[in-house]
Amino acid sequence: MKRKNKRTAQGKTPGKGQAGRKNAARSAARPQPLTPEEAILQRRRRIADQEEIVSFLTRLAGLAALLWVLLGLVFGITPMKNDDMKPRISAGDLMLYYRLENTWHAEDVVVFTKEGKQYTGRIIGKGGDTVEITEDAQVVVNGSYVAESDIYYATPQYESEVSYPVSLAEDELFILCDYRQGARDSRYFGAVKLSEVKGKVITVIRRSGL
């Protein structure tokens, strides 16, 4: 009989111990109520985090608007699609051009559109000038031969509807590519209207050969 009671006591004691440990674990797992000071501090942190997020998004929106104005209205970025301007500008180079230029000079490199396509070329003549490409592949502006020390190719005439000499109106430019052997320019499609010029190239911001 004593042996039976011993077994019963041994069976009950562990059960109570396990229940006590479980209750203690549950109590420890329950979140403790915050003191008023802790609640206020936690709320202030949440408000500070929200204000920081709003401030970041505001700055990001401002930066996006600034980039849109700069790149959409003031500057433009475009890749050079071919080797028409080599060796100075090669295919794959990324060019930055200024959209608001209104004073044009010989030797300026410009981005322009013609017949729905975009081109890059160098101004040879502007409004009021008379330009001629001679049969011996020379460039003549206002009766004088143009010495182009940085151009390494002859400038042949093209079989096109352009007839020389070309007298330019005030709103026209005569544009040639630096690579004169086959590049499409004013020898092919004639004078370029100022309204067709997108901007003046001011720098090459990435070289494809790096």
Contacts in CASP RR format, 6 or more apart in sequence:
PFRMAT RR
TARGET T0000
AUTHOR 0000-0000-0000
METHOD contacts of the structure
MODEL  1
MKRKNKRTAQGKTPGKGQAGRKNAARSAARPQPLTPEEAILQRRRRIADQ
EEIVSFLTRLAGLAALLWVLLGLVFGITPMKNDDMKPRISAGDLMLYYRL
ENTWHAEDVVVFTKEGKQYTGRIIGKGGDTVEITEDAQVVVNGSYVAESD
IYYATPQYESEVSYPVSLAEDELFILCDYRQGARDSRYFGAVKLSEVKGK
VITVIRRSGL
34 42 0 8 1.000
71 77 0 8 1.000
72 99 0 8 1.000
73 99 0 8 1.000
74 98 0 8 1.000
74 99 0 8 1.000
74 100 0 8 1.000
75 96 0 8 1.000
75 97 0 8 1.000
75 98 0 8 1.000
75 99 0 8 1.000
76 96 0 8 1.000
76 97 0 8 1.000
76 98 0 8 1.000
76 99 0 8 1.000
76 198 0 8 1.000
76 199 0 8 1.000
77 94 0 8 1.000
77 95 0 8 1.000
77 96 0 8 1.000
77 97 0 8 1.000
77 205 0 8 1.000
78 94 0 8 1.000
78 95 0 8 1.000
78 97 0 8 1.000
78 111 0 8 1.000
78 118 0 8 1.000
79 92 0 8 1.000
79 93 0 8 1.000
79 94 0 8 1.000
79 95 0 8 1.000
80 89 0 8 1.000
80 90 0 8 1.000
80 91 0 8 1.000
80 92 0 8 1.000
80 93 0 8 1.000
80 94 0 8 1.000
80 95 0 8 1.000
80 120 0 8 1.000
81 91 0 8 1.000
81 92 0 8 1.000
81 118 0 8 1.000
82 91 0 8 1.000
82 183 0 8 1.000
83 90 0 8 1.000
83 91 0 8 1.000
83 179 0 8 1.000
84 119 0 8 1.000
84 120 0 8 1.000
84 121 0 8 1.000
84 177 0 8 1.000
84 178 0 8 1.000
84 179 0 8 1.000
84 183 0 8 1.000
84 184 0 8 1.000
84 185 0 8 1.000
85 109 0 8 1.000
85 120 0 8 1.000
85 121 0 8 1.000
85 122 0 8 1.000
85 177 0 8 1.000
85 178 0 8 1.000
85 179 0 8 1.000
85 183 0 8 1.000
86 178 0 8 1.000
86 179 0 8 1.000
87 152 0 8 1.000
87 178 0 8 1.000
88 150 0 8 1.000
88 178 0 8 1.000
89 95 0 8 1.000
89 109 0 8 1.000
89 120 0 8 1.000
89 178 0 8 1.000
89 201 0 8 1.000
89 204 0 8 1.000
90 207 0 8 1.000
90 208 0 8 1.000
90 209 0 8 1.000
91 208 0 8 1.000
92 208 0 8 1.000
93 204 0 8 1.000
93 206 0 8 1.000
93 207 0 8 1.000
93 208 0 8 1.000
94 204 0 8 1.000
94 205 0 8 1.000
94 206 0 8 1.000
95 111 0 8 1.000
95 120 0 8 1.000
95 201 0 8 1.000
95 203 0 8 1.000
95 204 0 8 1.000
95 205 0 8 1.000
96 201 0 8 1.000
96 202 0 8 1.000
96 203 0 8 1.000
96 204 0 8 1.000
96 205 0 8 1.000
97 110 0 8 1.000
97 111 0 8 1.000
97 198 0 8 1.000
97 199 0 8 1.000
97 200 0 8 1.000
97 201 0 8 1.000
97 202 0 8 1.000
98 199 0 8 1.000
98 200 0 8 1.000
98 202 0 8 1.000
99 198 0 8 1.000
99 199 0 8 1.000
101 199 0 8 1.000
101 200 0 8 1.000
104 110 0 8 1.000
104 123 0 8 1.000
104 126 0 8 1.000
104 173 0 8 1.000
104 194 0 8 1.000
104 197 0 8 1.000
104 200 0 8 1.000
105 123 0 8 1.000
105 126 0 8 1.000
106 123 0 8 1.000
106 124 0 8 1.000
106 125 0 8 1.000
106 126 0 8 1.000
106 141 0 8 1.000
107 122 0 8 1.000
107 123 0 8 1.000
108 122 0 8 1.000
108 123 0 8 1.000
108 200 0 8 1.000
108 201 0 8 1.000
109 120 0 8 1.000
109 121 0 8 1.000
109 122 0 8 1.000
109 123 0 8 1.000
109 200 0 8 1.000
109 201 0 8 1.000
110 120 0 8 1.000
110 121 0 8 1.000
110 122 0 8 1.000
110 123 0 8 1.000
110 173 0 8 1.000
110 175 0 8 1.000
110 197 0 8 1.000
110 198 0 8 1.000
110 199 0 8 1.000
110 200 0 8 1.000
110 201 0 8 1.000
111 118 0 8 1.000
111 119 0 8 1.000
111 120 0 8 1.000
111 197 0 8 1.000
111 198 0 8 1.000
111 199 0 8 1.000
111 201 0 8 1.000
112 118 0 8 1.000
112 119 0 8 1.000
112 120 0 8 1.000
112 121 0 8 1.000
112 175 0 8 1.000
112 192 0 8 1.000
112 196 0 8 1.000
112 197 0 8 1.000
112 198 0 8 1.000
112 199 0 8 1.000
113 119 0 8 1.000
113 196 0 8 1.000
113 198 0 8 1.000
114 189 0 8 1.000
114 192 0 8 1.000
114 196 0 8 1.000
115 189 0 8 1.000
118 198 0 8 1.000
119 175 0 8 1.000
119 177 0 8 1.000
119 184 0 8 1.000
119 185 0 8 1.000
120 177 0 8 1.000
120 201 0 8 1.000
121 175 0 8 1.000
121 176 0 8 1.000
121 177 0 8 1.000
121 178 0 8 1.000
121 185 0 8 1.000
122 175 0 8 1.000
122 176 0 8 1.000
122 177 0 8 1.000
122 178 0 8 1.000
123 173 0 8 1.000
123 174 0 8 1.000
123 175 0 8 1.000
124 131 0 8 1.000
124 139 0 8 1.000
124 141 0 8 1.000
124 146 0 8 1.000
124 174 0 8 1.000
124 175 0 8 1.000
124 176 0 8 1.000
124 186 0 8 1.000
125 131 0 8 1.000
125 141 0 8 1.000
125 168 0 8 1.000
125 173 0 8 1.000
125 174 0 8 1.000
126 168 0 8 1.000
126 172 0 8 1.000
126 173 0 8 1.000
126 174 0 8 1.000
127 168 0 8 1.000
127 169 0 8 1.000
127 170 0 8 1.000
127 171 0 8 1.000
127 172 0 8 1.000
127 173 0 8 1.000
128 167 0 8 1.000
128 168 0 8 1.000
128 169 0 8 1.000
128 170 0 8 1.000
129 141 0 8 1.000
129 142 0 8 1.000
129 167 0 8 1.000
129 168 0 8 1.000
129 174 0 8 1.000
130 141 0 8 1.000
130 142 0 8 1.000
130 143 0 8 1.000
130 165 0 8 1.000
130 166 0 8 1.000
130 167 0 8 1.000
130 168 0 8 1.000
131 139 0 8 1.000
131 140 0 8 1.000
131 141 0 8 1.000
131 164 0 8 1.000
131 165 0 8 1.000
131 166 0 8 1.000
131 168 0 8 1.000
131 174 0 8 1.000
131 186 0 8 1.000
132 139 0 8 1.000
132 140 0 8 1.000
132 141 0 8 1.000
132 143 0 8 1.000
132 164 0 8 1.000
132 165 0 8 1.000
132 166 0 8 1.000
133 139 0 8 1.000
133 140 0 8 1.000
133 155 0 8 1.000
133 156 0 8 1.000
133 157 0 8 1.000
133 164 0 8 1.000
133 187 0 8 1.000
134 140 0 8 1.000
134 157 0 8 1.000
134 164 0 8 1.000
135 157 0 8 1.000
137 154 0 8 1.000
137 155 0 8 1.000
137 156 0 8 1.000
137 157 0 8 1.000
137 180 0 8 1.000
138 145 0 8 1.000
138 146 0 8 1.000
138 155 0 8 1.000
139 145 0 8 1.000
139 146 0 8 1.000
139 148 0 8 1.000
139 155 0 8 1.000
139 176 0 8 1.000
140 146 0 8 1.000
140 165 0 8 1.000
150 178 0 8 1.000
151 178 0 8 1.000
151 180 0 8 1.000
153 178 0 8 1.000
153 179 0 8 1.000
153 180 0 8 1.000
153 181 0 8 1.000
154 180 0 8 1.000
154 181 0 8 1.000
155 176 0 8 1.000
155 180 0 8 1.000
155 187 0 8 1.000
156 180 0 8 1.000
156 181 0 8 1.000
157 164 0 8 1.000
157 187 0 8 1.000
158 182 0 8 1.000
158 187 0 8 1.000
158 188 0 8 1.000
160 187 0 8 1.000
160 188 0 8 1.000
160 189 0 8 1.000
160 190 0 8 1.000
162 186 0 8 1.000
162 187 0 8 1.000
162 188 0 8 1.000
162 189 0 8 1.000
162 190 0 8 1.000
166 174 0 8 1.000
166 186 0 8 1.000
166 190 0 8 1.000
166 191 0 8 1.000
168 174 0 8 1.000
168 191 0 8 1.000
169 191 0 8 1.000
171 193 0 8 1.000
171 194 0 8 1.000
171 195 0 8 1.000
172 191 0 8 1.000
172 192 0 8 1.000
172 193 0 8 1.000
172 194 0 8 1.000
173 186 0 8 1.000
173 191 0 8 1.000
173 192 0 8 1.000
173 194 0 8 1.000
173 197 0 8 1.000
174 186 0 8 1.000
174 190 0 8 1.000
174 191 0 8 1.000
174 192 0 8 1.000
175 185 0 8 1.000
175 186 0 8 1.000
175 192 0 8 1.000
176 183 0 8 1.000
176 185 0 8 1.000
176 186 0 8 1.000
176 187 0 8 1.000
177 183 0 8 1.000
177 184 0 8 1.000
177 185 0 8 1.000
186 192 0 8 1.000
END
